Amino acid sequence: MTRSSFPTTVKVVLGESAVASLAASGAVLLEWPVWAMFIGWISYFTRGVTARHGLVNLACVAGGMAVGVLAAVAMAELSPLLGTLTTGAVVFAVATVVLPMRHVPVFNNLLGFFLGLVGWFAAHQPPSMEAWLTLAGSAALGATAAWFASRLHHHIAATAPHRHGRAAA
């Protein structure tokens, strides 16, 4: 980093940090899990950094969470029948649903689907629409904040004074 880029870098870091802080505070105010908000933030950057890519990435996360809800229902139903074999059977079934998604046009972000699955199971919630909406809403907040942080970054970088030539050492 050159001396001339240091002030721009500081502005970007402070701006992005403020956006993250506001998003985390918003999640707390809504009584949504902050960690799930950051799943949305992470998902935004998994492919491309446009609003369109961000929406597709978020849809894949929400889809992964929905598959997680169904997997949790399957676990509860199959446990009395399969016992310790339940987890392996359900993971196999989930993988046969999620892995082919890589071939679906547009909504083919496997990392997004797996972030959603991990998010669902990390929440340790009984399967319900309310729990799914809470987690998906929190992820949407994070993806929106990441989009805003990305736009802010580009705005600061685009308006920074550019110096030509070599920076002083």
C-alpha positions in Angstrom: 0.0 0.0 0.0 1.4 3.4 -1.0 1.1 6.4 1.2 -1.3 8.0 -1.2 -3.7 5.0 -1.0 -3.6 4.8 2.9 -6.3 7.4 3.5 -8.6 5.7 1.0 -8.0 2.4 2.6 -8.8 3.8 6.0 -12.0 5.4 4.7 -13.1 2.1 3.1 -12.3 0.0 6.3 -14.1 2.5 8.5 -17.1 2.7 6.1 -17.4 -1.1 5.8 -17.0 -1.5 9.5 -19.8 1.0 10.2 -22.1 -0.8 7.8 -21.3 -4.2 9.5 -22.0 -2.5 12.9 -25.3 -1.1 11.8 -26.4 -4.4 10.3 -25.5 -6.3 13.5 -27.3 -3.7 15.6 -30.3 -4.0 13.3 -30.3 -7.8 13.8 -30.2 -7.3 17.6 -33.1 -4.9 17.5 -35.1 -7.3 15.4 -34.1 -10.1 17.8 -32.5 -12.0 14.9 -29.3 -14.0 15.3 -26.3 -11.8 14.4 -24.3 -14.8 13.2 -27.1 -15.6 10.6 -26.8 -12.0 9.4 -23.2 -12.6 8.7 -24.1 -15.8 6.8 -25.9 -13.5 4.4 -23.0 -11.1 4.3 -20.6 -13.9 3.4 -23.1 -15.3 0.8 -23.1 -11.9 -1.0 -19.4 -12.3 -1.8 -19.5 -16.0 -2.9 -20.1 -15.1 -6.5 -19.9 -11.7 -8.2 -20.6 -8.4 -6.4 -23.6 -7.1 -8.1 -27.1 -6.8 -6.7 -28.3 -9.5 -9.1 -25.6 -11.9 -8.0 -26.3 -11.0 -4.4 -30.0 -11.9 -4.8 -29.2 -15.2 -6.5 -26.7 -16.0 -3.7 -29.2 -15.1 -1.0 -31.9 -17.3 -2.8 -29.5 -20.2 -2.6 -28.9 -19.6 1.1 -32.6 -19.4 1.7 -33.0 -22.6 -0.4 -30.4 -24.4 1.7 -32.2 -23.3 4.9 -35.4 -24.7 3.4 -33.7 -28.0 2.6 -32.4 -27.9 6.2 -36.0 -27.6 7.5 -37.1 -30.6 5.5 -34.0 -32.5 6.6 -34.9 -31.8 10.3 -38.4 -33.1 9.7 -37.0 -36.2 8.1 -34.6 -36.7 11.0 -37.4 -36.5 13.5 -39.6 -38.9 11.5 -36.9 -41.4 10.6 -35.1 -41.6 14.0 -37.5 -44.0 15.6 -37.2 -46.3 12.6 -33.5 -46.0 11.7 -31.9 -45.1 15.0 -28.2 -44.2 14.6 -28.5 -44.7 10.8 -30.8 -41.7 10.5 -28.1 -39.1 10.1 -26.3 -40.9 7.4 -29.5 -41.6 5.5 -30.7 -38.0 5.7 -27.3 -36.6 4.7 -27.3 -38.9 1.7 -30.8 -37.7 0.7 -29.9 -34.0 1.2 -26.7 -34.4 -0.9 -28.7 -36.0 -3.7 -31.0 -33.0 -3.7 -28.4 -30.2 -3.2 -25.4 -31.4 -5.3 -27.3 -31.5 -8.6 -28.2 -27.8 -8.1 -24.8 -26.9 -9.5 -26.4 -27.7 -12.9 -29.5 -25.6 -12.5 -29.4 -22.3 -14.5 -28.8 -19.3 -12.3 -29.6 -20.8 -8.9 -26.5 -23.0 -8.9 -24.4 -21.6 -6.0 -23.5 -24.7 -4.0 -21.6 -22.7 -1.4 -24.8 -20.7 -0.9 -26.9 -23.9 -0.4 -24.4 -25.3 2.1 -24.2 -22.0 4.0 -28.0 -22.2 4.3 -27.9 -25.8 5.5 -25.2 -25.0 8.0 -27.1 -22.0 9.2 -30.2 -24.0 9.7 -28.6 -26.7 11.7 -26.4 -24.2 13.7 -29.6 -22.5 14.9 -30.8 -25.7 16.7 -34.5 -24.7 16.1 -37.4 -27.0 15.6 -38.6 -27.0 12.0 -41.1 -24.2 11.4 -41.9 -21.4 9.0 -41.3 -18.9 11.7 -37.7 -20.2 12.4 -37.0 -20.3 8.6 -38.3 -16.7 8.2 -36.1 -15.5 11.1 -33.0 -17.0 9.7 -33.7 -16.1 6.1 -34.6 -12.5 7.1 -31.4 -12.2 9.1 -29.4 -13.5 6.1 -31.2 -11.0 3.8 -30.2 -8.2 6.2 -26.6 -9.4 5.9 -26.6 -9.7 2.1 -28.2 -6.2 1.9 -25.5 -4.8 4.2 -22.8 -6.5 2.2 -24.2 -4.9 -1.0 -24.2 -1.5 0.6 -20.7 -2.0 1.9 -19.6 -3.0 -1.6 -21.2 0.0 -3.1 -19.6 2.3 -0.5 -16.2 0.7 -1.2 -16.5 1.4 -4.9 -17.7 5.0 -4.3 -14.8 5.8 -2.0 -12.3 4.2 -4.4 -13.8 6.0 -7.4 -13.8 9.4 -5.7 -10.3 9.1 -4.2 -7.7 11.4 -5.7 -5.4 9.5 -8.0 -1.7 10.4 -8.1 0.3 9.5 -11.1 3.9 8.4 -10.9 5.7 6.7 -8.2 4.8 7.3 -4.5 7.5 8.6 -2.2 9.1 6.0 0.0 
